[in-house]
Amino acid sequence: MTTAVAALSLTVSGCVVVRGDLEVVPTATQGEAARALEDFTVAYNKADKAYDQSQDASRVTGALADIDGGKLRSGAKLNPGGNPNHVPLKLTDVTYTIPEKAAWPRWFVADAAANKGNKTDRWLFVFTRDGLTDLWEVSFLTVVPADDMPEFQKDENGNAQVVQPDDTQLSVEPSELPDRYVTYLKNDSALFADGPYTSEERARRQENARKPGLARQYIDEALTNGDYAPVGLRTTDGGALVFFTTRTYQKQTAAQGVTIPVNDAAVRALMTGEPKQSLTLEFVNNQAVLDPAKTESDQQVRVLSQVGGLTGAKGE
């Protein structure tokens, strides 16, 4: 990991070394943020058009690198000549929410309207970098309905406020959210509010498990290291918008005499082995959640968005 370069500041008493990795500063300027989003969009469109993962490899990391990589690898196998349905991503009405913090990594959030999907949704990008010489990379990309977008707490200079991984002012410490979500999917609890990524996801899994001839098992895993680590910004109500990542394995095991259907072309493109008895699908998901203030702990954590993708498949 690249370390910060020490900054030198001249005072009336002489030369003083300031530890740039310890000073609390805005993580980027508005101009830097705008250039980072432009550079990402150019690279993302090149990769999508050519189905070439190398075109945006230096502009994505963490969860998005996994999700984007799976899409590009499968696309390249299905269409070696490139994406026949490519439509360039265009972003408008962009807002940059830039926090101030010490140490690396430093990160900021950009949200924008896009020419894809529901035109009223906001696309949220978390840009991160580990040092002064590193490029800005997108680690999280989620899509949130405009009406669900929270207001961020800002200081007199317009800087947003980072929530620490062990912030005890929140209902759930941000560092614990991935594990708590994984536990919820397995055992249920009152921690997360009902919705498509919580109660409805549990119901879908239970229904799939009951289908005759093809048993389905789910294993969820929290991803918490490096660029997968949860990050969050304080909201005006005292809570926080937190981004985090999980991985899910779905194993399908066929009863004797039953064939496992592989109808999805993307699955076939990424699959290794032959699904004679079982097929294991691997997905990576990144979530954006509203974590309420602890003083309002009767309120549940609300999952606003989940964007994910198939990253692997193995037949046995």
Secondary structure, DSSP 4 states (H G I P E B T S, - for coil): -PPPPPEEEEETTEEEEE-TTTS-EES--HHHHHHHHHHHHHHHHHHHHHT-GGGTTTTB-HHHHHHHHHHHHHHHHH-TT--TT-----EEEEEEE-EEESSS-EEEEEEEEESSS-TTEEEEEEEEESSTTSPPEEEEEEEEEGGGPPPBPB-TTS-EEBPPTT-TTBSS-GGGHHHHHHHHHHH--SSBPSSTTTHHHHHHHHHHHTSTTEEEEEEEEEE-SGGGS-EEEEBTTS-EEEEEEEEEEEEEEEPTTPPPP---HHHHHHEEE--SSEEEEEEEEEEEEEE-BGGGTTSPBEEEEEEEEEEEEEE-
